[in-house]
């Protein structure tokens, strides 16, 4: 039986709202939390983007649910030695209930210090080296590292959890999936793709967890939900590599017209049809996923959690 978690969208809600959503998620019966890690939102309508590590500290005191970043880019904006300290502290605060989800990132967040945004081949190299650095630091031993992309000298983490922080790798293509299979403690993706889940396990992932996430918009007026999705999260439906290469929210805003309401109706669960919500999450379970996370788009968070507590999660547990 998969675990079902809630996906906190730090691009759309301020820290206090995220904490309250986490409390409601726990009360509704969700078993874990994802939280996004961004410097910018995808567009100004979303309007938020808090420093995730501060929010995780607050979550550790507000709820008892496991927490994972979905996902952190440990390569450009923040040095992996610094992220290792943040992740280790988060694991200590949560009593070992923290996982670090990592990926190759987006220019939207990672170029903000003026660094070159490298091609995906280089980003994968950097990600693998960053994971190596962080894992060495999680031991609590002194680390010096002089690699192709990173230098660390006489660094030691004094506050570390009893067990090293698990590092799950996000992948949407074959090269990233190969890296996840080879060095990840788990695999993250955003589609119920059984072929990718099976390949991860066959290529070295074995019994390590496969996690997936999706977004929905619960509400009693389906057309209003469709408009909410198109206003706030049209970026989810943009084609190709735009999500990885566009540098600022205003560039995403220029592309909103590419996403129509009909596209939203086809691709995103909107409204209060229980069967549609159940089917969207069950698709991940049927594809062999171990952990499945859902995010509610828009302001009706309490309605969403009541709906899932009473109608959706009981169906998924049956």
Secondary structure, 3 states (H helix, E strand, C coil): CCEEEEEECCCCCCHHHHHHHHHHHHHHCCCEEEECCCCCCCCCCCCCCCCHHHHHHHHHHHCCCEEEECCECCCCCCCHHHHHHHHHHHHHHCCCCEEEEECCCCHHHHCCCCCCCCCHHHHHHHHHHHHHHHHHHHCCCCEEEECCCCEEEEECCCCCCCCCCEEEEECCCHHHHHHHHHHCCEEEECCCCHHHHHHHHHHHHCCCEEEEEEEEECCCCHHHHHHHHHHHHHHHHCCCCHHHHCCCHHHHHCCHHHCCHHHHHHHCEECCCHHHHHHHHHHHHHCCCCEEEEEECCCCHHHHHHHHHHHHHHHHHC
